[in-house]
Amino acid sequence: MDKILITGLVATGIVGVNEQERKFPQELLMDIELEYPLDKAGESDSIEDTISYSFVAKLIRKCVQESSYFTLEALAAQLVNQLFEETPADAVRIKIEKANFVSKTSKVGIQIYRQRSI
């Protein structure tokens, strides 16, 4: 399956369970994969035949900024739902990480994969 990739997207929002995490927005590092056939765009060279990276990045940043979840899992599920509502992607994989959050780690996070329901 063809994929559209966005790697290292930084989005800022409130996410976490403890009081300190909920006081201030924090930067989240995200990788997004959208499964979508790219053969038509490859032939036409037209943005209308693909999914715009810029549109997806702006949508993700806006959703994260406006959200206030306790878990990365809930945030990721909401982002997948938004991507299915706003794009024709067949499947979505999202990885979300927090940097320097857990002692003696560089990053912690989650990754989910969902296919569009038929």
C-alpha positions, 0 to 999 in steps of 0.5 A: 500500500502507498503511504503519505509520511509526515515525520517529526511533526511537533504539536503543542497541547495539554496531555497528561495525568498529573497536575504539572502536565495539565498546567502548561502545554507541552510539545509532542513529537509525532510521526503520521502515516496515511495509507492511500493509493498514490498512482493517480497523483503520480500520473496527474501530478495534481495535488487534488489526486493526493492528500496534502501534507500541509493540510494534515500537519495543520489539522493535527496541530490544531486538534492537539492545541484544542485538546486536553486529554489525560492519555496519549492513547485518547489523543491518538484515537481522536486524531485518527477520527479527525483524519478519517473525517477530513481525508480519504485515507484508507488507514492511519498510523500515528506515533506520539512521543513526549521527550525527557518525560520519564527518568533515564529515557529520551522519549516515551510514547505510543503508536496506534494503527487504524483502518477505515471502517467500511 
